[in-house]
Amino acid sequence: MYDEMIVEPMRRELTRLGIEETRTVAEVDAVLGQKNGTVLVVVNSVCGCAAGMARPAVAMALEGDVKPDRMITVFAGNDREATQRAREYFAGFRPSSPAIALMKDGQVVKMLERWQIEGRHAHDIAAELTAAFREHCATPVSVQ
């Protein structure tokens, strides 16, 4: 476990964006167990690619006009049980931190694992997330 004084600013980078921190199994299940709507799940981490790419990319993507219904985060290394539970919802994907998952009705529709985050520019990751939001989160416009 990392010292909470070190981790707290990293947590705040996401919670200040309106992303709900889920630190227990019950909190993760309360959101992901509903299996309806869209949920962005950010597996946060102390690593450099979380700081330089993942968190900034999420912030940029959330500047757009289309967003998921809910957004949660778990912190790998500190909220171990919550992180493990979130990963259980990512069927078919290996544990990764950082990671960014977009879920729709309980299914992963977009996953960015560490290998798809590290070494990339945050703007490129943000563009990929924004495209996924537009594809999966956009409310259809009714035709009158």
C-alpha positions in Angstrom: 0.0 0.0 0.0 1.2 3.5 -0.8 1.2 6.3 1.7 -2.2 8.0 1.5 -0.6 11.4 1.6 1.1 10.5 -1.7 -2.0 9.0 -3.2 -4.5 11.7 -2.2 -3.6 14.2 -4.9 -3.8 11.4 -7.5 -7.3 10.5 -6.3 -8.3 14.2 -6.4 -7.3 14.5 -10.1 -10.2 12.3 -10.9 -12.7 13.1 -8.1 -12.6 16.9 -9.0 -13.9 15.8 -12.4 -17.0 14.3 -10.8 -15.7 10.8 -10.9 -17.0 8.9 -7.8 -14.4 7.1 -5.7 -15.3 3.5 -5.0 -13.0 2.2 -2.2 -14.9 -0.9 -1.2 -16.4 -4.0 -2.9 -19.9 -2.9 -1.8 -19.3 0.6 -3.5 -18.1 -1.0 -6.7 -21.0 -3.5 -6.7 -23.5 -0.7 -6.1 -22.6 0.9 -9.4 -21.4 -2.0 -11.6 -23.9 -4.5 -10.3 -26.8 -2.5 -11.7 -25.8 -3.4 -15.3 -27.7 -0.6 -16.9 -26.6 2.6 -18.6 -23.0 3.6 -19.3 -20.3 3.6 -16.7 -16.7 4.9 -17.0 -14.4 2.9 -14.7 -10.9 4.3 -14.2 -8.3 2.1 -12.5 -6.0 4.7 -11.1 -2.4 4.1 -10.2 0.8 5.9 -9.0 2.7 5.0 -12.1 4.0 7.6 -14.6 1.6 6.6 -17.4 -1.4 7.2 -15.1 0.0 10.7 -14.2 1.1 11.7 -17.6 -1.4 10.0 -19.9 -4.4 8.3 -18.3 -5.7 10.9 -15.9 -5.1 13.9 -18.2 -6.8 11.9 -21.1 -9.8 11.3 -18.9 -10.0 15.0 -18.0 -9.8 16.0 -21.6 -12.4 13.5 -22.7 -14.8 14.7 -20.1 -14.6 18.2 -21.5 -16.8 17.0 -24.4 -20.6 17.2 -24.6 -21.2 13.5 -24.3 -20.4 11.7 -21.1 -21.2 8.3 -19.5 -24.2 8.1 -17.1 -21.9 7.3 -14.2 -18.1 7.5 -13.6 -16.2 5.6 -10.9 -12.6 5.1 -10.0 -10.6 2.5 -7.9 -7.0 2.9 -6.9 -4.8 -0.1 -7.6 -2.4 -0.7 -4.8 -4.5 1.0 -2.1 -8.1 -0.1 -2.6 -7.1 -3.6 -3.4 -10.4 -5.4 -2.8 -12.4 -2.7 -4.7 -9.9 -2.8 -7.6 -10.1 -6.6 -7.7 -13.9 -6.5 -7.8 -14.0 -3.9 -10.6 -11.6 -6.1 -12.6 -14.1 -9.0 -12.1 -16.6 -7.0 -14.2 -14.0 -6.8 -17.0 -14.5 -10.3 -18.4 -11.9 -11.3 -20.9 -9.3 -8.6 -19.9 -6.2 -9.2 -17.7 -5.6 -7.0 -14.7 -4.1 -3.7 -15.7 -3.2 -0.5 -14.0 -3.9 2.0 -15.1 -6.9 1.0 -17.1 -9.9 2.8 -18.5 -13.1 0.8 -19.2 -16.4 2.0 -20.6 -19.2 -0.3 -19.8 -22.7 -0.3 -21.2 -25.5 -2.4 -19.6 -22.9 -4.4 -17.7 -20.6 -5.2 -20.7 -17.2 -3.7 -21.5 -17.6 -1.8 -24.8 -14.2 -0.1 -24.7 -11.1 -1.0 -22.7 -7.8 0.8 -22.6 -5.2 -1.3 -20.8 -1.8 -0.1 -19.7 -0.2 -1.3 -22.9 -2.6 0.9 -24.8 -1.9 3.9 -22.5 1.8 4.0 -21.9 3.9 5.7 -24.5 0.9 7.6 -26.1 0.0 11.2 -25.9 -2.9 12.1 -23.6 -4.7 13.9 -26.5 -4.7 10.7 -28.5 -6.2 8.7 -25.7 -8.7 11.4 -25.0 -9.8 11.4 -28.7 -10.3 7.6 -28.4 -12.4 8.0 -25.3 -14.4 10.8 -26.8 -15.2 8.7 -29.8 -16.3 5.8 -27.5 -18.5 8.2 -25.5 -20.1 9.4 -28.7 -20.7 5.9 -29.9 -22.0 4.3 -26.7 -23.2 7.2 -24.5 -25.0 9.5 -26.8 -28.7 9.8 -26.2 -30.6 9.3 -29.5 -32.3 12.4 -30.7 -36.0 11.7 -31.2 -37.5 12.6 -34.5 -40.8 14.4 -34.4 
